[in-house]
Amino acid sequence: MRLFFIFLGFTTLIGCNLTTGASVSVEVIIVDINGSTIRLEHESVPEIPASIEEFAIDPNLARRVSIGDRVNANIIVGERPQVIGFAPLSIIPE
């Protein structure tokens, strides 16, 4: 029974800040960071046309990048697109 409550608590913590939708990885340039939003210049992917666009982001994740950085962003595309991670360009295989 104890294991069940641990599992229930863990799934509640994990699921409380997730946006539903497809996940895409796209090369971006960080244009602006403002608390829980970030503006990215990005290339076109099937779910998102190329543009400079604002996305939701966890402020702790936003602290890991700086304006002008060129990185790969993992974005959940949905009702409110959200950046959920970054990776250096050299790590993502072609």
PDB file of N, CA, C and O in Angstrom, chain B, residues numbered from 101:
ATOM      1  N   MET B 101       0.819  -1.189   0.000  1.00  0.00           N
ATOM      2  CA  MET B 101       0.000   0.000   0.000  1.00  0.00           C
ATOM      3  C   MET B 101       0.869   1.262   0.000  1.00  0.00           C
ATOM      4  O   MET B 101       0.545   2.240  -0.673  1.00  0.00           O
ATOM      5  N   ARG B 102       1.955   1.238   0.743  1.00  0.00           N
ATOM      6  CA  ARG B 102       2.856   2.382   0.804  1.00  0.00           C
ATOM      7  C   ARG B 102       3.427   2.708  -0.577  1.00  0.00           C
ATOM      8  O   ARG B 102       3.546   3.875  -0.950  1.00  0.00           O
ATOM      9  N   LEU B 103       3.773   1.677  -1.321  1.00  0.00           N
ATOM     10  CA  LEU B 103       4.308   1.858  -2.662  1.00  0.00           C
ATOM     11  C   LEU B 103       3.278   2.540  -3.567  1.00  0.00           C
ATOM     12  O   LEU B 103       3.642   3.370  -4.399  1.00  0.00           O
ATOM     13  N   PHE B 104       2.002   2.197  -3.411  1.00  0.00           N
ATOM     14  CA  PHE B 104       0.946   2.810  -4.201  1.00  0.00           C
ATOM     15  C   PHE B 104       0.897   4.321  -3.957  1.00  0.00           C
ATOM     16  O   PHE B 104       0.792   5.095  -4.909  1.00  0.00           O
ATOM     17  N   PHE B 105       0.971   4.746  -2.695  1.00  0.00           N
ATOM     18  CA  PHE B 105       0.912   6.169  -2.382  1.00  0.00           C
ATOM     19  C   PHE B 105       2.156   6.916  -2.877  1.00  0.00           C
ATOM     20  O   PHE B 105       2.062   8.072  -3.291  1.00  0.00           O
ATOM     21  N   ILE B 106       3.298   6.271  -2.834  1.00  0.00           N
ATOM     22  CA  ILE B 106       4.509   6.873  -3.388  1.00  0.00           C
ATOM     23  C   ILE B 106       4.332   7.075  -4.887  1.00  0.00           C
ATOM     24  O   ILE B 106       4.645   8.144  -5.412  1.00  0.00           O
ATOM     25  N   PHE B 107       3.832   6.055  -5.580  1.00  0.00           N
ATOM     26  CA  PHE B 107       3.591   6.149  -7.017  1.00  0.00           C
ATOM     27  C   PHE B 107       2.570   7.240  -7.320  1.00  0.00           C
ATOM     28  O   PHE B 107       2.775   8.032  -8.240  1.00  0.00           O
ATOM     29  N   LEU B 108       1.490   7.298  -6.576  1.00  0.00           N
ATOM     30  CA  LEU B 108       0.447   8.300  -6.785  1.00  0.00           C
ATOM     31  C   LEU B 108       1.013   9.707  -6.596  1.00  0.00           C
ATOM     32  O   LEU B 108       0.735  10.598  -7.399  1.00  0.00           O
ATOM     33  N   GLY B 109       1.800   9.912  -5.550  1.00  0.00           N
ATOM     34  CA  GLY B 109       2.409  11.215  -5.315  1.00  0.00           C
ATOM     35  C   GLY B 109       3.373  11.600  -6.421  1.00  0.00           C
ATOM     36  O   GLY B 109       3.392  12.755  -6.848  1.00  0.00           O
ATOM     37  N   PHE B 110       4.169  10.659  -6.889  1.00  0.00           N
ATOM     38  CA  PHE B 110       5.127  10.918  -7.954  1.00  0.00           C
ATOM     39  C   PHE B 110       4.420  11.296  -9.241  1.00  0.00           C
ATOM     40  O   PHE B 110       4.813  12.266  -9.889  1.00  0.00           O
ATOM     41  N   THR B 111       3.391  10.561  -9.630  1.00  0.00           N
ATOM     42  CA  THR B 111       2.678  10.871 -10.874  1.00  0.00           C
ATOM     43  C   THR B 111       1.957  12.210 -10.769  1.00  0.00           C
ATOM     44  O   THR B 111       1.825  12.907 -11.774  1.00  0.00           O
ATOM     45  N   THR B 112       1.498  12.581  -9.607  1.00  0.00           N
ATOM     46  CA  THR B 112       0.856  13.880  -9.423  1.00  0.00           C
ATOM     47  C   THR B 112       1.868  15.001  -9.614  1.00  0.00           C
ATOM     48  O   THR B 112       1.573  15.993 -10.280  1.00  0.00           O
ATOM     49  N   LEU B 113       3.055  14.855  -9.038  1.00  0.00           N
ATOM     50  CA  LEU B 113       4.092  15.870  -9.193  1.00  0.00           C
ATOM     51  C   LEU B 113       4.546  15.985 -10.640  1.00  0.00           C
ATOM     52  O   LEU B 113       4.743  17.094 -11.137  1.00  0.00           O
ATOM     53  N   ILE B 114       4.713  14.875 -11.314  1.00  0.00           N
ATOM     54  CA  ILE B 114       5.172  14.884 -12.693  1.00  0.00           C
ATOM     55  C   ILE B 114       4.130  15.508 -13.607  1.00  0.00           C
ATOM     56  O   ILE B 114       4.481  16.281 -14.498  1.00  0.00           O
ATOM     57  N   GLY B 115       2.878  15.194 -13.409  1.00  0.00           N
ATOM     58  CA  GLY B 115       1.840  15.626 -14.327  1.00  0.00           C
ATOM     59  C   GLY B 115       1.306  17.019 -14.110  1.00  0.00           C
ATOM     60  O   GLY B 115       0.530  17.495 -14.939  1.00  0.00           O
ATOM     61  N   CYS B 116       1.674  17.698 -13.050  1.00  0.00           N
ATOM     62  CA  CYS B 116       1.041  18.970 -12.730  1.00  0.00           C
ATOM     63  C   CYS B 116       1.461  20.114 -13.636  1.00  0.00           C
ATOM     64  O   CYS B 116       0.734  21.104 -13.722  1.00  0.00           O
ATOM     65  N   ASN B 117       2.610  20.027 -14.324  1.00  0.00           N
ATOM     66  CA  ASN B 117       3.075  21.153 -15.124  1.00  0.00           C
ATOM     67  C   ASN B 117       3.279  20.772 -16.584  1.00  0.00           C
ATOM     68  O   ASN B 117       4.032  21.444 -17.289  1.00  0.00           O
ATOM     69  N   LEU B 118       2.637  19.724 -17.052  1.00  0.00           N
ATOM     70  CA  LEU B 118       2.839  19.296 -18.425  1.00  0.00           C
ATOM     71  C   LEU B 118       1.732  19.802 -19.328  1.00  0.00           C
ATOM     72  O   LEU B 118       0.562  19.825 -18.945  1.00  0.00           O
ATOM     73  N   THR B 119       2.111  20.208 -20.527  1.00  0.00           N
ATOM     74  CA  THR B 119       1.166  20.592 -21.551  1.00  0.00           C
ATOM     75  C   THR B 119       1.026  19.408 -22.490  1.00  0.00           C
ATOM     76  O   THR B 119       2.023  18.779 -22.842  1.00  0.00           O
ATOM     77  N   THR B 120      -0.193  19.094 -22.899  1.00  0.00           N
ATOM     78  CA  THR B 120      -0.379  17.973 -23.802  1.00  0.00           C
ATOM     79  C   THR B 120      -0.184  18.413 -25.241  1.00  0.00           C
ATOM     80  O   THR B 120      -0.451  19.563 -25.589  1.00  0.00           O
ATOM     81  N   GLY B 121       0.281  17.497 -26.073  1.00  0.00           N
ATOM     82  CA  GLY B 121       0.492  17.776 -27.484  1.00  0.00           C
ATOM     83  C   GLY B 121       1.722  17.060 -27.974  1.00  0.00           C
ATOM     84  O   GLY B 121       2.419  16.394 -27.209  1.00  0.00           O
ATOM     85  N   ALA B 122       1.989  17.206 -29.281  1.00  0.00           N
ATOM     86  CA  ALA B 122       3.153  16.584 -29.895  1.00  0.00           C
ATOM     87  C   ALA B 122       4.418  17.325 -29.487  1.00  0.00           C
ATOM     88  O   ALA B 122       4.402  18.538 -29.275  1.00  0.00           O
ATOM     89  N   SER B 123       5.507  16.586 -29.380  1.00  0.00           N
ATOM     90  CA  SER B 123       6.795  17.167 -29.033  1.00  0.00           C
ATOM     91  C   SER B 123       7.652  17.271 -30.288  1.00  0.00           C
ATOM     92  O   SER B 123       7.727  16.325 -31.073  1.00  0.00           O
ATOM     93  N   VAL B 124       8.303  18.428 -30.479  1.00  0.00           N
ATOM     94  CA  VAL B 124       9.201  18.613 -31.615  1.00  0.00           C
ATOM     95  C   VAL B 124      10.527  19.162 -31.104  1.00  0.00           C
ATOM     96  O   VAL B 124      10.575  19.862 -30.092  1.00  0.00           O
ATOM     97  N   SER B 125      11.595  18.837 -31.812  1.00  0.00           N
ATOM     98  CA  SER B 125      12.907  19.403 -31.521  1.00  0.00           C
ATOM     99  C   SER B 125      13.267  20.304 -32.694  1.00  0.00           C
ATOM    100  O   SER B 125      13.227  19.878 -33.848  1.00  0.00           O
ATOM    101  N   VAL B 126      13.618  21.543 -32.396  1.00  0.00           N
ATOM    102  CA  VAL B 126      13.888  22.514 -33.456  1.00  0.00           C
ATOM    103  C   VAL B 126      15.055  23.411 -33.061  1.00  0.00           C
ATOM    104  O   VAL B 126      15.209  23.769 -31.893  1.00  0.00           O
ATOM    105  N   GLU B 127      15.880  23.773 -34.053  1.00  0.00           N
ATOM    106  CA  GLU B 127      16.985  24.689 -33.815  1.00  0.00           C
ATOM    107  C   GLU B 127      16.415  26.092 -33.625  1.00  0.00           C
ATOM    108  O   GLU B 127      15.582  26.543 -34.411  1.00  0.00           O
ATOM    109  N   VAL B 128      16.871  26.777 -32.576  1.00  0.00           N
ATOM    110  CA  VAL B 128      16.344  28.102 -32.263  1.00  0.00           C
ATOM    111  C   VAL B 128      17.469  29.057 -31.888  1.00  0.00           C
ATOM    112  O   VAL B 128      18.582  28.644 -31.562  1.00  0.00           O
ATOM    113  N   ILE B 129      17.144  30.349 -31.943  1.00  0.00           N
ATOM    114  CA  ILE B 129      17.992  31.396 -31.381  1.00  0.00           C
ATOM    115  C   ILE B 129      17.150  32.091 -30.313  1.00  0.00           C
ATOM    116  O   ILE B 129      16.012  32.482 -30.570  1.00  0.00           O
ATOM    117  N   ILE B 130      17.713  32.241 -29.118  1.00  0.00           N
ATOM    118  CA  ILE B 130      17.002  32.887 -28.024  1.00  0.00           C
ATOM    119  C   ILE B 130      16.958  34.395 -28.300  1.00  0.00           C
ATOM    120  O   ILE B 130      18.002  35.041 -28.402  1.00  0.00           O
ATOM    121  N   VAL B 131      15.757  34.948 -28.420  1.00  0.00           N
ATOM    122  CA  VAL B 131      15.576  36.368 -28.724  1.00  0.00           C
ATOM    123  C   VAL B 131      15.327  37.177 -27.453  1.00  0.00           C
ATOM    124  O   VAL B 131      15.875  38.269 -27.301  1.00  0.00           O
ATOM    125  N   ASP B 132      14.509  36.656 -26.541  1.00  0.00           N
ATOM    126  CA  ASP B 132      14.184  37.386 -25.311  1.00  0.00           C
ATOM    127  C   ASP B 132      13.733  36.384 -24.252  1.00  0.00           C
ATOM    128  O   ASP B 132      13.141  35.354 -24.575  1.00  0.00           O
ATOM    129  N   ILE B 133      14.010  36.687 -23.000  1.00  0.00           N
ATOM    130  CA  ILE B 133      13.584  35.863 -21.866  1.00  0.00           C
ATOM    131  C   ILE B 133      12.912  36.801 -20.864  1.00  0.00           C
ATOM    132  O   ILE B 133      13.478  37.820 -20.468  1.00  0.00           O
ATOM    133  N   ASN B 134      11.690  36.432 -20.461  1.00  0.00           N
ATOM    134  CA  ASN B 134      10.956  37.279 -19.531  1.00  0.00           C
ATOM    135  C   ASN B 134      10.166  36.400 -18.569  1.00  0.00           C
ATOM    136  O   ASN B 134       9.000  36.091 -18.814  1.00  0.00           O
ATOM    137  N   GLY B 135      10.810  36.000 -17.473  1.00  0.00           N
ATOM    138  CA  GLY B 135      10.129  35.181 -16.464  1.00  0.00           C
ATOM    139  C   GLY B 135       9.690  33.826 -17.002  1.00  0.00           C
ATOM    140  O   GLY B 135      10.523  32.959 -17.267  1.00  0.00           O
ATOM    141  N   SER B 136       8.388  33.644 -17.165  1.00  0.00           N
ATOM    142  CA  SER B 136       7.858  32.353 -17.608  1.00  0.00           C
ATOM    143  C   SER B 136       7.528  32.337 -19.095  1.00  0.00           C
ATOM    144  O   SER B 136       6.790  31.464 -19.552  1.00  0.00           O
ATOM    145  N   THR B 137       8.070  33.299 -19.866  1.00  0.00           N
ATOM    146  CA  THR B 137       7.923  33.274 -21.322  1.00  0.00           C
ATOM    147  C   THR B 137       9.286  33.483 -21.966  1.00  0.00           C
ATOM    148  O   THR B 137      10.176  34.111 -21.393  1.00  0.00           O
ATOM    149  N   ILE B 138       9.426  32.944 -23.163  1.00  0.00           N
ATOM    150  CA  ILE B 138      10.666  33.069 -23.919  1.00  0.00           C
ATOM    151  C   ILE B 138      10.314  33.279 -25.390  1.00  0.00           C
ATOM    152  O   ILE B 138       9.418  32.623 -25.920  1.00  0.00           O
ATOM    153  N   ARG B 139      11.025  34.200 -26.045  1.00  0.00           N
ATOM    154  CA  ARG B 139      10.821  34.431 -27.482  1.00  0.00           C
ATOM    155  C   ARG B 139      11.958  33.750 -28.225  1.00  0.00           C
ATOM    156  O   ARG B 139      13.134  33.951 -27.925  1.00  0.00           O
ATOM    157  N   LEU B 140      11.569  32.932 -29.212  1.00  0.00           N
ATOM    158  CA  LEU B 140      12.531  32.155 -29.983  1.00  0.00           C
ATOM    159  C   LEU B 140      12.381  32.443 -31.467  1.00  0.00           C
ATOM    160  O   LEU B 140      11.269  32.541 -31.984  1.00  0.00           O
ATOM    161  N   GLU B 141      13.511  32.576 -32.142  1.00  0.00           N
ATOM    162  CA  GLU B 141      13.506  32.581 -33.608  1.00  0.00           C
ATOM    163  C   GLU B 141      13.776  31.144 -34.013  1.00  0.00           C
ATOM    164  O   GLU B 141      14.777  30.557 -33.602  1.00  0.00           O
ATOM    165  N   HIS B 142      12.895  30.580 -34.812  1.00  0.00           N
ATOM    166  CA  HIS B 142      13.039  29.159 -35.132  1.00  0.00           C
ATOM    167  C   HIS B 142      12.747  28.885 -36.594  1.00  0.00           C
ATOM    168  O   HIS B 142      12.056  29.644 -37.274  1.00  0.00           O
ATOM    169  N   GLU B 143      13.300  27.769 -37.052  1.00  0.00           N
ATOM    170  CA  GLU B 143      13.056  27.302 -38.417  1.00  0.00           C
ATOM    171  C   GLU B 143      11.674  26.660 -38.484  1.00  0.00           C
ATOM    172  O   GLU B 143      11.038  26.409 -37.461  1.00  0.00           O
ATOM    173  N   SER B 144      11.236  26.407 -39.678  1.00  0.00           N
ATOM    174  CA  SER B 144       9.928  25.787 -39.872  1.00  0.00           C
ATOM    175  C   SER B 144       9.982  24.291 -39.581  1.00  0.00           C
ATOM    176  O   SER B 144      10.910  23.596 -39.995  1.00  0.00           O
ATOM    177  N   VAL B 145       8.988  23.815 -38.875  1.00  0.00           N
ATOM    178  CA  VAL B 145       8.756  22.385 -38.672  1.00  0.00           C
ATOM    179  C   VAL B 145       7.292  22.143 -39.016  1.00  0.00           C
ATOM    180  O   VAL B 145       6.516  23.098 -39.045  1.00  0.00           O
ATOM    181  N   PRO B 146       6.885  20.899 -39.278  1.00  0.00           N
ATOM    182  CA  PRO B 146       5.500  20.665 -39.702  1.00  0.00           C
ATOM    183  C   PRO B 146       4.437  21.285 -38.788  1.00  0.00           C
ATOM    184  O   PRO B 146       3.392  21.719 -39.272  1.00  0.00           O
ATOM    185  N   GLU B 147       4.685  21.331 -37.496  1.00  0.00           N
ATOM    186  CA  GLU B 147       3.683  21.832 -36.561  1.00  0.00           C
ATOM    187  C   GLU B 147       3.735  23.349 -36.355  1.00  0.00           C
ATOM    188  O   GLU B 147       2.761  23.943 -35.891  1.00  0.00           O
ATOM    189  N   ILE B 148       4.880  23.985 -36.701  1.00  0.00           N
ATOM    190  CA  ILE B 148       5.070  25.404 -36.429  1.00  0.00           C
ATOM    191  C   ILE B 148       5.771  26.053 -37.621  1.00  0.00           C
ATOM    192  O   ILE B 148       6.856  25.614 -38.000  1.00  0.00           O
ATOM    193  N   PRO B 149       5.173  27.096 -38.228  1.00  0.00           N
ATOM    194  CA  PRO B 149       5.872  27.798 -39.316  1.00  0.00           C
ATOM    195  C   PRO B 149       7.055  28.599 -38.773  1.00  0.00           C
ATOM    196  O   PRO B 149       7.064  28.980 -37.602  1.00  0.00           O
ATOM    197  N   ALA B 150       8.058  28.856 -39.627  1.00  0.00           N
ATOM    198  CA  ALA B 150       9.223  29.635 -39.219  1.00  0.00           C
ATOM    199  C   ALA B 150       8.791  31.037 -38.804  1.00  0.00           C
ATOM    200  O   ALA B 150       8.006  31.682 -39.498  1.00  0.00           O
ATOM    201  N   SER B 151       9.305  31.503 -37.672  1.00  0.00           N
ATOM    202  CA  SER B 151       8.959  32.842 -37.187  1.00  0.00           C
ATOM    203  C   SER B 151       9.739  33.144 -35.917  1.00  0.00           C
ATOM    204  O   SER B 151      10.564  32.349 -35.467  1.00  0.00           O
ATOM    205  N   ILE B 152       9.455  34.327 -35.345  1.00  0.00           N
ATOM    206  CA  ILE B 152       9.889  34.648 -33.990  1.00  0.00           C
ATOM    207  C   ILE B 152       8.621  34.585 -33.161  1.00  0.00           C
ATOM    208  O   ILE B 152       7.661  35.312 -33.417  1.00  0.00           O
ATOM    209  N   GLU B 153       8.623  33.712 -32.167  1.00  0.00           N
ATOM    210  CA  GLU B 153       7.390  33.407 -31.446  1.00  0.00           C
ATOM    211  C   GLU B 153       7.651  33.305 -29.951  1.00  0.00           C
ATOM    212  O   GLU B 153       8.759  32.977 -29.527  1.00  0.00           O
ATOM    213  N   GLU B 154       6.631  33.586 -29.162  1.00  0.00           N
ATOM    214  CA  GLU B 154       6.717  33.497 -27.708  1.00  0.00           C
ATOM    215  C   GLU B 154       6.178  32.151 -27.236  1.00  0.00           C
ATOM    216  O   GLU B 154       5.142  31.684 -27.710  1.00  0.00           O
ATOM    217  N   PHE B 155       6.889  31.538 -26.304  1.00  0.00           N
ATOM    218  CA  PHE B 155       6.507  30.241 -25.755  1.00  0.00           C
ATOM    219  C   PHE B 155       6.504  30.315 -24.233  1.00  0.00           C
ATOM    220  O   PHE B 155       7.231  31.115 -23.645  1.00  0.00           O
ATOM    221  N   ALA B 156       5.694  29.489 -23.604  1.00  0.00           N
ATOM    222  CA  ALA B 156       5.739  29.325 -22.153  1.00  0.00           C
ATOM    223  C   ALA B 156       6.990  28.527 -21.801  1.00  0.00           C
ATOM    224  O   ALA B 156       7.442  27.689 -22.581  1.00  0.00           O
ATOM    225  N   ILE B 157       7.546  28.795 -20.619  1.00  0.00           N
ATOM    226  CA  ILE B 157       8.733  28.065 -20.160  1.00  0.00           C
ATOM    227  C   ILE B 157       8.796  28.131 -18.636  1.00  0.00           C
ATOM    228  O   ILE B 157       8.366  29.116 -18.034  1.00  0.00           O
ATOM    229  N   ASP B 158       9.324  27.097 -18.027  1.00  0.00           N
ATOM    230  CA  ASP B 158       9.582  27.107 -16.590  1.00  0.00           C
ATOM    231  C   ASP B 158      10.730  28.103 -16.352  1.00  0.00           C
ATOM    232  O   ASP B 158      11.771  27.990 -16.999  1.00  0.00           O
ATOM    233  N   PRO B 159      10.566  29.063 -15.450  1.00  0.00           N
ATOM    234  CA  PRO B 159      11.630  30.047 -15.201  1.00  0.00           C
ATOM    235  C   PRO B 159      12.980  29.423 -14.845  1.00  0.00           C
ATOM    236  O   PRO B 159      14.020  29.984 -15.190  1.00  0.00           O
ATOM    237  N   ASN B 160      12.987  28.272 -14.163  1.00  0.00           N
ATOM    238  CA  ASN B 160      14.250  27.598 -13.847  1.00  0.00           C
ATOM    239  C   ASN B 160      14.947  27.104 -15.108  1.00  0.00           C
ATOM    240  O   ASN B 160      16.175  27.139 -15.189  1.00  0.00           O
ATOM    241  N   LEU B 161      14.184  26.647 -16.085  1.00  0.00           N
ATOM    242  CA  LEU B 161      14.759  26.219 -17.363  1.00  0.00           C
ATOM    243  C   LEU B 161      15.264  27.428 -18.141  1.00  0.00           C
ATOM    244  O   LEU B 161      16.308  27.357 -18.790  1.00  0.00           O
ATOM    245  N   ALA B 162      14.536  28.526 -18.082  1.00  0.00           N
ATOM    246  CA  ALA B 162      14.930  29.737 -18.809  1.00  0.00           C
ATOM    247  C   ALA B 162      16.278  30.274 -18.330  1.00  0.00           C
ATOM    248  O   ALA B 162      16.995  30.917 -19.096  1.00  0.00           O
ATOM    249  N   ARG B 163      16.622  30.018 -17.084  1.00  0.00           N
ATOM    250  CA  ARG B 163      17.903  30.504 -16.538  1.00  0.00           C
ATOM    251  C   ARG B 163      19.105  29.778 -17.141  1.00  0.00           C
ATOM    252  O   ARG B 163      20.240  30.228 -16.983  1.00  0.00           O
ATOM    253  N   ARG B 164      18.874  28.677 -17.820  1.00  0.00           N
ATOM    254  CA  ARG B 164      19.985  27.891 -18.388  1.00  0.00           C
ATOM    255  C   ARG B 164      20.469  28.411 -19.738  1.00  0.00           C
ATOM    256  O   ARG B 164      21.490  27.949 -20.247  1.00  0.00           O
ATOM    257  N   VAL B 165      19.745  29.367 -20.323  1.00  0.00           N
ATOM    258  CA  VAL B 165      20.132  29.914 -21.625  1.00  0.00           C
ATOM    259  C   VAL B 165      20.215  31.428 -21.537  1.00  0.00           C
ATOM    260  O   VAL B 165      19.714  32.041 -20.595  1.00  0.00           O
ATOM    261  N   SER B 166      20.860  32.020 -22.543  1.00  0.00           N
ATOM    262  CA  SER B 166      21.005  33.476 -22.602  1.00  0.00           C
ATOM    263  C   SER B 166      20.548  33.980 -23.960  1.00  0.00           C
ATOM    264  O   SER B 166      20.527  33.233 -24.938  1.00  0.00           O
ATOM    265  N   ILE B 167      20.184  35.249 -24.010  1.00  0.00           N
ATOM    266  CA  ILE B 167      19.792  35.862 -25.269  1.00  0.00           C
ATOM    267  C   ILE B 167      20.948  35.729 -26.254  1.00  0.00           C
ATOM    268  O   ILE B 167      22.099  35.999 -25.913  1.00  0.00           O
ATOM    269  N   GLY B 168      20.636  35.313 -27.473  1.00  0.00           N
ATOM    270  CA  GLY B 168      21.637  35.107 -28.515  1.00  0.00           C
ATOM    271  C   GLY B 168      22.120  33.670 -28.637  1.00  0.00           C
ATOM    272  O   GLY B 168      22.733  33.314 -29.644  1.00  0.00           O
ATOM    273  N   ASP B 169      21.856  32.825 -27.621  1.00  0.00           N
ATOM    274  CA  ASP B 169      22.259  31.412 -27.700  1.00  0.00           C
ATOM    275  C   ASP B 169      21.544  30.730 -28.860  1.00  0.00           C
ATOM    276  O   ASP B 169      20.370  30.988 -29.127  1.00  0.00           O
ATOM    277  N   ARG B 170      22.281  29.851 -29.546  1.00  0.00           N
ATOM    278  CA  ARG B 170      21.711  29.031 -30.620  1.00  0.00           C
ATOM    279  C   ARG B 170      21.734  27.588 -30.109  1.00  0.00           C
ATOM    280  O   ARG B 170      22.803  27.012 -29.910  1.00  0.00           O
ATOM    281  N   VAL B 171      20.549  27.009 -29.900  1.00  0.00           N
ATOM    282  CA  VAL B 171      20.416  25.677 -29.305  1.00  0.00           C
ATOM    283  C   VAL B 171      19.268  24.926 -29.981  1.00  0.00           C
ATOM    284  O   VAL B 171      18.524  25.491 -30.783  1.00  0.00           O
ATOM    285  N   ASN B 172      19.142  23.661 -29.648  1.00  0.00           N
ATOM    286  CA  ASN B 172      17.948  22.898 -30.019  1.00  0.00           C
ATOM    287  C   ASN B 172      16.984  22.981 -28.854  1.00  0.00           C
ATOM    288  O   ASN B 172      17.363  22.766 -27.703  1.00  0.00           O
ATOM    289  N   ALA B 173      15.731  23.296 -29.160  1.00  0.00           N
ATOM    290  CA  ALA B 173      14.701  23.375 -28.133  1.00  0.00           C
ATOM    291  C   ALA B 173      13.718  22.237 -28.329  1.00  0.00           C
ATOM    292  O   ALA B 173      13.323  21.934 -29.455  1.00  0.00           O
ATOM    293  N   ASN B 174      13.330  21.615 -27.242  1.00  0.00           N
ATOM    294  CA  ASN B 174      12.273  20.601 -27.264  1.00  0.00           C
ATOM    295  C   ASN B 174      10.993  21.324 -26.873  1.00  0.00           C
ATOM    296  O   ASN B 174      10.878  21.848 -25.764  1.00  0.00           O
ATOM    297  N   ILE B 175      10.027  21.350 -27.795  1.00  0.00           N
ATOM    298  CA  ILE B 175       8.801  22.125 -27.604  1.00  0.00           C
ATOM    299  C   ILE B 175       7.599  21.206 -27.681  1.00  0.00           C
ATOM    300  O   ILE B 175       7.492  20.385 -28.592  1.00  0.00           O
ATOM    301  N   ILE B 176       6.697  21.344 -26.729  1.00  0.00           N
ATOM    302  CA  ILE B 176       5.422  20.641 -26.811  1.00  0.00           C
ATOM    303  C   ILE B 176       4.459  21.578 -27.517  1.00  0.00           C
ATOM    304  O   ILE B 176       4.187  22.685 -27.052  1.00  0.00           O
ATOM    305  N   VAL B 177       3.950  21.113 -28.653  1.00  0.00           N
ATOM    306  CA  VAL B 177       3.025  21.909 -29.458  1.00  0.00           C
ATOM    307  C   VAL B 177       1.619  21.534 -29.037  1.00  0.00           C
ATOM    308  O   VAL B 177       1.264  20.356 -29.021  1.00  0.00           O
ATOM    309  N   GLY B 178       0.837  22.510 -28.705  1.00  0.00           N
ATOM    310  CA  GLY B 178      -0.529  22.264 -28.277  1.00  0.00           C
ATOM    311  C   GLY B 178      -1.266  23.573 -28.184  1.00  0.00           C
ATOM    312  O   GLY B 178      -0.934  24.536 -28.875  1.00  0.00           O
ATOM    313  N   GLU B 179      -2.269  23.609 -27.330  1.00  0.00           N
ATOM    314  CA  GLU B 179      -3.049  24.828 -27.150  1.00  0.00           C
ATOM    315  C   GLU B 179      -2.161  25.994 -26.712  1.00  0.00           C
ATOM    316  O   GLU B 179      -2.323  27.120 -27.183  1.00  0.00           O
ATOM    317  N   ARG B 180      -1.228  25.713 -25.811  1.00  0.00           N
ATOM    318  CA  ARG B 180      -0.246  26.714 -25.369  1.00  0.00           C
ATOM    319  C   ARG B 180       1.144  26.100 -25.495  1.00  0.00           C
ATOM    320  O   ARG B 180       1.600  25.421 -24.575  1.00  0.00           O
ATOM    321  N   PRO B 181       1.832  26.328 -26.628  1.00  0.00           N
ATOM    322  CA  PRO B 181       3.150  25.717 -26.824  1.00  0.00           C
ATOM    323  C   PRO B 181       4.101  26.047 -25.673  1.00  0.00           C
ATOM    324  O   PRO B 181       4.124  27.170 -25.169  1.00  0.00           O
ATOM    325  N   GLN B 182       4.882  25.043 -25.271  1.00  0.00           N
ATOM    326  CA  GLN B 182       5.759  25.189 -24.116  1.00  0.00           C
ATOM    327  C   GLN B 182       7.119  24.575 -24.398  1.00  0.00           C
ATOM    328  O   GLN B 182       7.202  23.456 -24.906  1.00  0.00           O
ATOM    329  N   VAL B 183       8.188  25.298 -24.073  1.00  0.00           N
ATOM    330  CA  VAL B 183       9.542  24.776 -24.163  1.00  0.00           C
ATOM    331  C   VAL B 183       9.774  23.915 -22.931  1.00  0.00           C
ATOM    332  O   VAL B 183       9.578  24.364 -21.802  1.00  0.00           O
ATOM    333  N   ILE B 184      10.201  22.647 -23.160  1.00  0.00           N
ATOM    334  CA  ILE B 184      10.415  21.746 -22.027  1.00  0.00           C
ATOM    335  C   ILE B 184      11.866  21.304 -21.893  1.00  0.00           C
ATOM    336  O   ILE B 184      12.194  20.547 -20.980  1.00  0.00           O
ATOM    337  N   GLY B 185      12.745  21.762 -22.788  1.00  0.00           N
ATOM    338  CA  GLY B 185      14.149  21.402 -22.671  1.00  0.00           C
ATOM    339  C   GLY B 185      15.001  22.021 -23.756  1.00  0.00           C
ATOM    340  O   GLY B 185      14.499  22.462 -24.790  1.00  0.00           O
ATOM    341  N   PHE B 186      16.308  22.048 -23.502  1.00  0.00           N
ATOM    342  CA  PHE B 186      17.285  22.542 -24.465  1.00  0.00           C
ATOM    343  C   PHE B 186      18.413  21.537 -24.577  1.00  0.00           C
ATOM    344  O   PHE B 186      18.689  20.789 -23.639  1.00  0.00           O
ATOM    345  N   ALA B 187      19.070  21.525 -25.746  1.00  0.00           N
ATOM    346  CA  ALA B 187      20.269  20.713 -25.949  1.00  0.00           C
ATOM    347  C   ALA B 187      21.211  21.497 -26.847  1.00  0.00           C
ATOM    348  O   ALA B 187      20.766  22.205 -27.750  1.00  0.00           O
ATOM    349  N   PRO B 188      22.527  21.374 -26.601  1.00  0.00           N
ATOM    350  CA  PRO B 188      23.475  22.013 -27.514  1.00  0.00           C
ATOM    351  C   PRO B 188      23.303  21.473 -28.922  1.00  0.00           C
ATOM    352  O   PRO B 188      22.894  20.324 -29.094  1.00  0.00           O
ATOM    353  N   LEU B 189      23.599  22.260 -29.914  1.00  0.00           N
ATOM    354  CA  LEU B 189      23.436  21.832 -31.307  1.00  0.00           C
ATOM    355  C   LEU B 189      24.257  20.599 -31.637  1.00  0.00           C
ATOM    356  O   LEU B 189      23.820  19.778 -32.443  1.00  0.00           O
ATOM    357  N   SER B 190      25.438  20.440 -31.038  1.00  0.00           N
ATOM    358  CA  SER B 190      26.321  19.333 -31.375  1.00  0.00           C
ATOM    359  C   SER B 190      25.815  17.981 -30.887  1.00  0.00           C
ATOM    360  O   SER B 190      26.296  16.952 -31.363  1.00  0.00           O
ATOM    361  N   ILE B 191      24.857  17.942 -29.953  1.00  0.00           N
ATOM    362  CA  ILE B 191      24.385  16.671 -29.396  1.00  0.00           C
ATOM    363  C   ILE B 191      23.292  16.036 -30.248  1.00  0.00           C
ATOM    364  O   ILE B 191      23.170  14.811 -30.266  1.00  0.00           O
ATOM    365  N   ILE B 192      22.494  16.836 -30.954  1.00  0.00           N
ATOM    366  CA  ILE B 192      21.384  16.317 -31.734  1.00  0.00           C
ATOM    367  C   ILE B 192      21.894  15.799 -33.071  1.00  0.00           C
ATOM    368  O   ILE B 192      22.440  16.577 -33.853  1.00  0.00           O
ATOM    369  N   PRO B 193      21.727  14.476 -33.367  1.00  0.00           N
ATOM    370  CA  PRO B 193      22.196  13.942 -34.644  1.00  0.00           C
ATOM    371  C   PRO B 193      21.309  14.413 -35.792  1.00  0.00           C
ATOM    372  O   PRO B 193      20.124  14.692 -35.609  1.00  0.00           O
ATOM    373  N   GLU B 194      21.902  14.494 -36.965  1.00  0.00           N
ATOM    374  CA  GLU B 194      21.142  14.893 -38.172  1.00  0.00           C
ATOM    375  C   GLU B 194      20.234  13.785 -38.629  1.00  0.00           C
ATOM    376  O   GLU B 194      19.523  13.939 -39.622  1.00  0.00           O
TER     377      GLU B 194
END
